[in-house]
Amino acid sequence: MQPTLVAVAHGSRDPRAPHTARALLERVRELRPRLDVRLGHIELTAPLLDDTLGELSGSAVLVPLLFGRGYHVKRDLPAAAARAGHLLTRVAAPLGPHPLLVEALYERLLETGWTPAPGSAVVLAAAGSRDPDSAADTRRTAALLSERLGGVPVTPAYASAAAPSAPEAVRALAARGHHRIAVASYFAAPGRFAGQTAAAAPGPAAAPLGDHPALARLVLHRYDEALARPVHLARPELLSA
C-alpha cells in the first residue's frame, strides 16, 4: 500500500480555515483517488497532528501546508514523526517556493481584476517568521512571482515576526511612484493574519490560495518527492524546491 499522505495545516481559530484545508484535500483525492489522504493540525484545530498519526499504521508522508522552512517544518513536524514511533514516516518539504505555488498566486491576483500595467506593484503578504530560511523562501517566491508578472515589482511583507509589515511595504512602493498596488495573499486559508494584511491594500487584495488546483498538484508533488528520498531524512530544512 502507498504511504498515507498526511497534510499538516497550522491550525486557526477562524472556522473557515479547516473547511478550506478539507476542500484542498478533496482536490488532492480527485487527482489520486486511491491514495489515503488525511489532515492534521499543529495547534488550535482538530484533528491535531498527533491524533491523526495515532490512527494510522504502516507508513506516512507528512506534507506541510506551509510555505517556507520555518520552525514548524524544521522542528514540530519531525518531532511529531518521532513521537509516532509505530509509523515509518517521512517529512516532505514545505510547499514553497515552487512554480506551481507562483501560478496559484498569479491566478488569485487576476481573479481580483488586477492586471500588470505601468505603475503596478504587488505586496506578497505572508505570516512571517524569525527563521532566516523562511524569509529567504518568501523572498524567492516574490522574485518568481515578479518574473511571472513580467517584471512587476513584488515586495514581501509580513503580518508578524518580521519586517516590513504590509502597510509599510505599501507606503514604500507608493513612495517609489507605484500607484497600482495589489496585495497577493501568501496564506493557505482565511484567518486573522490574512485579513489583517488584506486590509492594508490600497487596491485589489487577492484571496488566500485555498483549494486552488495548482496547490493540490503541488501537495502531491511534495509527497512524491518525499517518497523518492531516504526514509530517515531528519532535516527537512535542507530540502529545496
C-alpha positions as CSV (number, residue, x, y, z in Angstrom):
1,M,0.0,0.0,0.0
2,Q,1.1,3.6,-0.6
3,P,2.0,5.6,2.4
4,T,-0.7,7.8,3.8
5,L,-0.5,11.4,2.8
6,V,-0.9,13.5,5.9
7,A,-1.4,17.1,5.1
8,V,-0.3,19.3,8.0
9,A,-2.1,22.6,8.4
10,H,-1.1,25.2,11.1
11,G,-4.5,25.5,12.7
12,S,-6.6,28.6,13.3
13,R,-9.3,30.0,15.5
14,D,-11.1,31.0,12.3
15,P,-13.7,28.4,11.5
16,R,-13.2,28.9,7.7
17,A,-9.6,27.6,7.9
18,P,-10.3,23.8,8.4
19,H,-13.0,23.9,5.8
20,T,-10.6,25.4,3.3
21,A,-8.0,22.7,4.1
22,R,-10.6,20.0,3.6
23,A,-11.6,21.5,0.3
24,L,-8.0,21.4,-0.9
25,L,-7.6,17.8,0.2
26,E,-10.8,16.9,-1.8
27,R,-9.0,18.2,-4.9
28,V,-5.9,16.1,-3.9
29,R,-8.1,13.0,-3.7
30,E,-9.7,13.7,-7.0
31,L,-6.3,13.8,-8.6
32,R,-5.2,10.5,-6.9
33,P,-8.3,8.6,-5.8
34,R,-6.6,5.5,-4.4
35,L,-4.3,7.5,-2.1
36,D,-5.3,7.7,1.6
37,V,-5.2,11.4,2.4
38,R,-5.6,12.7,6.0
39,L,-5.5,16.1,7.7
40,G,-3.7,17.0,10.9
41,H,-3.2,20.4,12.6
42,I,-0.1,21.6,14.5
43,E,-2.3,23.5,17.0
44,L,-5.7,25.1,17.7
45,T,-7.8,23.0,15.4
46,A,-9.0,19.3,15.5
47,P,-7.8,16.9,14.4
48,L,-4.4,17.6,15.9
49,L,-1.5,16.0,14.1
50,D,-0.6,13.6,16.9
51,D,-4.2,12.3,16.9
52,T,-4.2,11.8,13.1
53,L,-0.9,9.9,13.2
54,G,-2.2,7.8,16.1
55,E,-5.0,6.4,14.0
56,L,-2.6,5.2,11.2
57,S,-0.5,2.1,10.7
58,G,2.3,1.3,8.3
59,S,3.8,4.4,6.8
60,A,3.0,8.1,6.2
61,V,4.3,11.2,4.5
62,L,3.8,14.5,6.3
63,V,3.2,17.2,3.8
64,P,3.2,20.7,5.4
65,L,0.6,23.1,4.1
66,L,3.1,25.8,4.9
67,F,5.1,27.9,2.5
68,G,8.6,28.1,4.0
69,R,11.3,26.4,6.2
70,G,10.2,27.9,9.5
71,Y,10.1,26.4,13.0
72,H,7.1,24.2,12.3
73,V,8.7,22.5,9.4
74,K,12.1,22.2,11.0
75,R,11.1,21.2,14.5
76,D,7.4,20.5,15.0
77,L,6.9,18.1,12.2
78,P,10.0,15.9,12.8
79,A,9.1,15.9,16.5
80,A,5.6,14.6,15.7
81,A,7.0,12.0,13.4
82,A,9.4,10.9,16.1
83,R,6.5,10.5,18.6
84,A,4.6,8.3,16.1
85,G,7.1,5.5,16.6
86,H,4.6,2.9,15.3
87,L,4.9,4.5,11.8
88,L,7.5,4.7,9.1
89,T,7.4,8.4,8.5
90,R,8.8,10.9,6.0
91,V,8.6,14.7,6.2
92,A,8.1,16.4,2.9
93,A,9.4,19.9,2.0
94,P,7.1,22.9,2.5
95,L,5.0,24.0,-0.4
96,G,7.2,27.0,-1.2
97,P,9.0,28.2,-3.1
98,H,7.8,26.4,-6.3
99,P,6.4,27.4,-9.7
100,L,3.1,25.8,-9.0
101,L,2.7,28.0,-5.9
102,V,3.5,31.0,-8.0
103,E,0.9,30.0,-10.6
104,A,-1.7,29.9,-7.8
105,L,-0.6,33.4,-6.6
106,Y,-0.7,34.8,-10.1
107,E,-4.2,33.5,-10.8
108,R,-5.6,34.6,-7.5
109,L,-4.3,38.1,-8.4
110,L,-6.0,38.0,-11.8
111,E,-9.3,36.9,-10.1
112,T,-9.5,40.4,-8.5
113,G,-9.5,42.1,-11.9
114,W,-6.0,43.5,-11.4
115,T,-3.6,43.2,-14.3
116,P,0.0,44.3,-14.7
117,A,0.4,47.7,-16.2
118,P,2.7,50.8,-15.8
119,G,2.9,51.8,-12.2
120,S,1.9,48.4,-10.9
121,A,3.5,46.7,-7.9
122,V,2.5,43.8,-5.7
123,V,2.9,43.2,-1.9
124,L,3.3,39.5,-1.2
125,A,1.7,39.3,2.3
126,A,3.0,36.4,4.4
127,A,2.6,35.3,8.0
128,G,6.2,36.0,8.9
129,S,8.9,34.1,10.9
130,R,12.0,34.8,12.8
131,D,13.7,32.0,10.9
132,P,16.0,33.4,8.1
133,D,15.4,30.4,5.9
134,S,11.7,31.1,6.0
135,A,12.3,34.7,5.0
136,A,14.6,33.6,2.2
137,D,11.9,31.3,0.9
138,T,9.4,34.2,0.9
139,R,11.8,36.4,-1.0
140,R,12.4,33.7,-3.5
141,T,8.7,33.3,-4.1
142,A,8.4,37.1,-4.5
143,A,11.1,37.0,-7.1
144,L,9.4,34.2,-9.0
145,L,6.1,36.0,-8.9
146,S,7.7,39.1,-10.2
147,E,9.1,37.1,-13.2
148,R,5.6,35.6,-13.8
149,L,4.2,39.1,-13.8
150,G,6.6,40.3,-16.5
151,G,8.9,42.2,-14.1
152,V,6.3,43.9,-11.9
153,P,8.0,44.7,-8.6
154,V,6.9,42.3,-5.8
155,T,7.8,43.1,-2.2
156,P,7.4,40.6,0.6
157,A,5.6,41.8,3.7
158,Y,4.7,40.1,7.0
159,A,1.9,40.0,9.5
160,S,4.2,39.2,12.4
161,A,7.8,38.4,13.5
162,A,9.5,40.2,10.5
163,A,9.6,43.4,8.6
164,P,8.2,45.2,6.7
165,S,4.6,45.0,7.6
166,A,2.1,45.2,4.7
167,P,1.2,48.9,5.4
168,E,5.0,49.7,5.4
169,A,5.5,47.8,2.1
170,V,2.6,49.7,0.5
171,R,4.0,53.0,1.6
172,A,7.5,52.2,0.4
173,L,6.1,51.2,-3.0
174,A,4.0,54.3,-3.3
175,A,7.0,56.5,-2.4
176,R,8.8,55.0,-5.4
177,G,5.9,56.0,-7.7
178,H,3.8,52.8,-7.8
179,H,0.2,53.8,-7.9
180,R,-1.4,50.4,-8.8
181,I,-0.6,48.3,-5.8
182,A,-2.2,44.9,-5.2
183,V,-1.8,42.5,-2.3
184,A,-1.2,38.9,-3.0
185,S,-2.2,36.6,-0.2
186,Y,0.6,34.1,0.8
187,F,-1.8,32.3,3.0
188,A,-3.4,28.9,2.6
189,A,-6.7,29.8,4.3
190,P,-8.6,32.7,5.7
191,G,-7.7,33.9,9.2
192,R,-6.6,36.9,11.3
193,F,-3.3,37.4,9.5
194,A,-4.7,37.0,6.0
195,G,-7.5,39.5,6.8
196,Q,-5.1,41.9,8.5
197,T,-2.7,42.1,5.5
198,A,-5.5,42.3,3.0
199,A,-6.9,45.4,4.8
200,A,-3.6,47.2,4.1
201,A,-4.3,47.0,0.3
202,P,-4.9,50.4,-1.4
203,G,-6.2,48.4,-4.3
204,P,-7.2,44.8,-5.0
205,A,-6.4,42.2,-2.4
206,A,-6.3,38.6,-3.6
207,A,-8.0,35.7,-1.7
208,P,-5.9,33.1,0.1
209,L,-4.7,30.3,-2.0
210,G,-7.3,27.9,-0.6
211,D,-8.2,25.0,-2.8
212,H,-6.6,26.3,-6.0
213,P,-5.9,23.4,-8.4
214,A,-2.2,24.2,-8.7
215,L,-1.9,23.9,-4.9
216,A,-3.4,20.4,-5.0
217,R,-0.9,19.4,-7.6
218,L,1.9,20.8,-5.5
219,V,0.8,18.8,-2.5
220,L,1.1,15.6,-4.5
221,H,4.4,16.7,-6.0
222,R,5.9,17.2,-2.5
223,Y,4.5,13.8,-1.4
224,D,6.2,12.1,-4.4
225,E,9.4,14.0,-3.8
226,A,9.5,12.7,-0.2
227,L,8.9,9.1,-1.3
228,A,12.0,9.4,-3.5
229,R,14.2,10.4,-0.6
230,P,15.7,8.2,2.1
231,V,13.1,7.4,4.8
232,H,15.3,8.5,7.7
233,L,15.8,12.1,6.4
234,A,15.8,14.1,9.6
235,R,16.4,17.6,8.4
236,P,13.7,18.9,6.1
237,E,15.2,22.3,6.4
238,L,17.8,21.2,3.9
239,L,15.1,20.4,1.3
240,S,14.9,22.8,-1.6
241,A,12.3,23.4,-4.3
